[in-house]
Amino acid sequence: MPCHLDRRHTLALGLALLAAPLSLAVQAAEPIRIGMSGPFTGGSGPMGVSMRDGARLAVSQINAKGGVLGRPLELVERDDEAKNEVGAQVAQELISKEKVVANVGIINTGVALASARFYQEAQIPLITPGPSGSSLTEQFAPPNTDASYIFRVSLRDRIQVDMIIDEIIRRKFEKPAILADSTNYGHLGRDDLVSALKKKDIKPVAVEKFNVKDVDMTAQLLRSKSAGADVILTYGVGPELAQIANGMAKLGWKVPIVGSWTLSMPNFIENAGANSEGARMPQTIILSNPDAKKKAFIDGFAKISGGTRIPGPVWAAQGYDTVYILAAAITQAGSTAGPKIQHALENLNTKVDGLIMTYDKPFSAADHEAFKDTSVAVMGEVRSGTIVATSEDKKGTN
């Protein structure tokens, strides 16, 4: 009799184990550790936190459906403070100590440039949703190396600059002044602007520089005004952009501001207040009039972040999509080995249904840029404290 009871108990236990949710098995498996580094504090914080929370949302959704290769994804998060030297240290820590299989973070161009070589040397993919400096994916591209491990899901500066120049030409501005910050981001963006303007036979009437944490742009603005500027083109990170708009208001000088996508950051819009109205910038996504898919993303983001708004929708969406692209690559590779993930990224054979777009073979051995041209982007405009698509942009439903 006890023997029959033991059999029944064994059978019941076996059936219970078979009926256990897949998520429990995934939770018990060794996690796949993925780096998520970025500026979670400071002037670039709104971008970094948005990227991180977008990635967290994607990870939570993927894990709820069984993870990848039967294993949960785990983000290993580090604040790089938007400092190049800290970013380089974080990269080495994530690679050597934390044993991440890839990094899906980084916002600032300078930090990415300082960190990229560590990922390249370790043969660990860096799939970054933040930096826009045009040269980032070029430094290790063949024939410089046999295989590059640096990929980007972000709108590089050369594409943004093309959109900025098209915007001022369409609006018939002929005397632009450029105000760029002294970071790698501002320096490279300024150079791209000057080069693109030259191709259109337009010479900026002033090219001015400012530093991070500068609170007075009067001298640069006065020189630009005296030179007859009819539009201000900006390339900078952080609240300093608000000092440009506020400085113009103090001078009683009103010309349009058109610049890179950082004009969509809340520390520009909130610090400039009414002076931010009408500023225009490229965006890969605008959430002011969301469809059902974007509404679900907004709701999911709110649960992850605990907030009522997304500080930087562009970086949140790009962080979200980047995790899904990496998950597809690991699935295809059937492995977490860096070289196999790298090869899968260059040869993805399944489409990734992202928030910004559907990624159909986003990368190749010759091209590690997910966004190829201006077709994925729209021009956004600050209106009453939020970003909307410009009335001229036919892709404004994005």
Buried (B, 14 or more C-beta within 10 A) or exposed (E): EEEEEEEEEEEEEEEEEEEEEEBEBBEEEEBBBBBBBBBBEBBBBBBBBBBBBBBBBBBBBBBEEBBBBEBBBBBBBBBBBBBBEBBBBBBEBBBEEBEBBBBBBBBBBBBBBBBBBBBBEBBBBBBBBBBBBBBBBBBBBEEEEEBBBBBBBBBBBBBBBBBBBBBBEEEEBEBBBBBBBBBBBBBBBBBBBBEBBEEEEBEBBBBBBBEBEBEEBEEBBBBBBEEEBBBBBBBBBBBBBBBBBBBBBEEEBEBBBBBBBBBBBBBBBEBBEEBBBBBBBBBBBBBEEBEEEBEEBBEBBBEBBEEEEBBBBBBBBBBBBBBBBBBBBBBBBEBBBBBBBBBBBBBBEEEBEBBBBEBEEBBEBEBBBBBEEBEBBBBBBBBEEBBBBBEEBEEBEB
